[in-house]
Amino acid sequence: MQNLQEAFPEWTADKHRAHAVKSYQHLFQLAVEILYAPRLVTQEGFSRHLAFTHISPAVRELLLQGPCMLISGHCGNWELIGYAISMLGFPMHAVYRPLDLRPLDKWLYETRARRGLTLVSKFGMVRTLPPVLKRGEPIGLVADQSGGDRGLFTPFFGRLTSTYKSIGLFAMQTGARLVCGMARRLRDDEEPVDGPWMGTHAGGTHFSPRSRGKGWLGEIPSLRYSVELVDSFGPEDWEGQPDPLFYLTARYRRAIETMVRRAPEQYFWMHRIWRSRPAHERHNKPFPPHLKEKLLSLPWMTPESVDAVIERSERDKREIVRD
């Protein structure tokens, strides 16, 4: 509830509560979908469940076989992004956190491998990923986790948010292109927007808008997602920036915010999104002038939006001092 209030202060209390409940509903439905995905998202049947809408720029980058990083957040079904790319015939590496329950972790790894998706432990990614990128094979990352107090702080819903530096450093070292997108669950009455690929495969089976299945939980909503491109950018965008690392980190954070705004009921609002705070707030110091300059250098930020970020930071600092 508190995170929703921070992100959408213009909403009513009833709307905040409704989306908090929907967020938990999404979490439990996602768990069921992950179990069913190996059976449903197959080479023969994936087009009945995934609609590809306006993703030609992303596929163009994959076809060029240059370094490419696919970025998503804990919004929609990020697992299906990897499935979607592997179903199109591209070798795919996805970073994940190994599960504590080893039999379940083994099942997850093996079922994804059968679809051409290689899982890479987040604890070994620094060593594993650079060679993968240099070979021109795409990697997928869920990139909205907190980077801790030592992370890079960029705006997220108008409030400074910590983000890991490693993704930006990987991109700069390898010259990788960042392709930001999501798999958004469609409502039962919603049709996907027309795009280069729709849910129709060569056999002519159409994307079913209301098909439902029987499972061990009884009748469940159909697995219907729209794979959507939000942003795509590369070295030509950040190399001329005053601080390239800050620019590309802020830009993909902005893309994740766009994903969340498209489907706020499908985001993990239970995460402590803003728990880590920058040093100037923790040490009760003025807002750093160099950070203000970095914010103003971002093409999508206006003086008014930068002032709003600074004002929010001052509020956070007062709350830290008071506590």
C-alpha positions, 0 to 999 in steps of 0.5 A: 500500500505504501509503495503504491501511494508513493508511485501513484499519489493521485489515486484514491485509497480504494484504488490503492487497496484494489491494486495491492490485492491484485498484485498478490493475485498476480503473484499467485497466478504467476506461480501457477503459470510457471508450473504450466508454462513447460506444457503450454509454451511449446514450439507448436503451441506458443503462438496460442499464448504469446502475441508479439506486438511491435517488436521488430526493432528488438528482433532486428538487433537479435538478427544482427547477432551483436551483443544484446541485453534484454531488460525487464522488471518484476512486472507481468511474466518475465519468465515468458520473455526468455521463452518467447525469444527462445521460441523464435530460435535465438539462444538465450541466457537468463540470469536468475537466483537459484532456488533454495529447494534443490529439486525445484531448482533442478526442475526449473533449470532442466525444463527451461533448457529443453526450450533453448533457455540457459539459466545463469546464476546471479552469483556467477554472472560477472564471470559468465556473461561477458563471453556470452555477450561477446559471442553475440548471444542475448542475455535476459535480466530482471533489472529492478532489484535494489542495488543497496546503499552503494548502488547507482541512484536514478529516478523511479516514479520521481524518487531516487532508487538504487540500481545495480551498476553491473548491467551498465558496466557490462553494456559499456564493456561489450558495446551491447544494445539494451532492449527493454520489454515485458510480457503483459497478461491480457484481460479476458476481454482484451485483444492484443494490438496488431504487430509484426507477429500475432498469435497465429502460426503457420498452421492457422491457429489463432490467438485464443482470446477466452480459452480456459484450461482445467488443472489441479486448481480447477478452472484457471484463466488462460495463459494469454500474454502480449510481448511488448517492446518499451525501449531499445538503445545502444552505444550511439545513445550513451557514448556522448553523454556526460556520464554514460553509466548514469544515463543508460542506468537511468534510461532502462529504469525509466523503461521499467517504470513505463512497464509498470504504468502499463500494468500496475496490477501486475507489479510486485509492490510488496518489494521494498523498492526504495529501502536503500537511500543515497549517502547525502540522505543518510548523512543529512547533507544537502542534495549534491550539485553534481547529481542535480547536473546529471539529472538535468542532463537526461533528455527526458527530465525537465527542470520541474521534474528534477526539482520534484526529485530533489524535494522528494529526496529532502523529505526522505532525508528528514524522515531518516533524521527523525527516525 
